[in-house]
Amino acid sequence: MSAIVSPPSADALEQALGSADVRADAGDAAFALDAEDGRYTVALRRIVYVKRFARESRVGFGASAE
């Protein structure tokens, strides 16, 4: 999945992914991301990686195959 988001939204996602609760698998934390084409709600513990493109403020997600 990829989405074009504002730099503050991308920063907030990175911060949420770095929180201790997500790393410890404490529950089903979710994050709402406002993108150019709508709103996405993602389960933070299912995100494997995030690739950020600085020029377009675009983020891409990879999910685990659990």
C-alpha positions as CSV (number, residue, x, y, z in Angstrom):
1,M,0.0,0.0,0.0
2,S,1.2,3.5,-0.6
3,A,-0.4,6.9,0.1
4,I,0.5,10.6,-0.4
5,V,0.3,12.3,3.0
6,S,1.3,15.5,4.5
7,P,4.8,15.7,6.2
8,P,3.2,16.1,9.7
9,S,1.1,13.0,9.1
10,A,4.1,11.0,8.1
11,D,6.0,12.3,11.2
12,A,3.1,11.2,13.4
13,L,3.0,7.7,11.9
14,E,6.8,7.3,12.5
15,Q,6.3,8.5,16.1
16,A,3.4,6.1,16.7
17,L,5.5,3.2,15.3
18,G,8.3,4.0,17.6
19,S,6.2,4.0,20.7
20,A,6.9,1.3,23.4
21,D,3.3,-0.1,23.2
22,V,3.7,-1.1,19.6
23,R,7.1,-2.7,20.0
24,A,5.8,-4.7,23.0
25,D,2.7,-5.9,21.0
26,A,0.4,-4.5,23.6
27,G,-3.0,-4.8,22.0
28,D,-4.4,-3.7,18.7
29,A,-3.2,-0.1,18.4
30,A,-4.4,1.6,15.2
31,F,-3.4,4.8,13.5
32,A,-5.6,6.9,11.3
33,L,-3.7,8.4,8.3
34,D,-5.3,11.2,6.2
35,A,-4.1,10.7,2.7
36,E,-4.7,12.5,-0.6
37,D,-7.3,10.0,-1.6
38,G,-9.1,9.4,1.7
39,R,-8.5,8.2,5.2
40,Y,-6.7,4.9,6.1
41,T,-6.7,3.2,9.4
42,V,-3.9,0.8,9.9
43,A,-3.0,-1.7,12.6
44,L,0.4,-0.5,13.8
45,R,1.6,-3.9,14.9
46,R,1.0,-5.3,11.4
47,I,3.3,-2.8,9.7
48,V,6.6,-4.4,8.8
49,Y,8.3,-1.4,7.2
50,V,7.6,2.2,6.1
51,K,9.4,3.8,3.2
52,R,9.2,7.5,3.1
53,F,9.8,9.6,0.0
54,A,10.8,13.1,1.0
55,R,9.9,15.0,-2.2
56,E,6.3,13.8,-2.3
57,S,5.7,13.0,1.3
58,R,4.5,9.5,0.3
59,V,4.6,6.5,2.6
60,G,4.5,2.8,1.7
61,F,3.6,0.0,4.0
62,G,4.5,-3.7,4.2
63,A,2.3,-6.0,6.2
64,S,3.3,-9.3,7.8
65,A,1.7,-12.5,6.5
66,E,0.3,-13.8,9.9
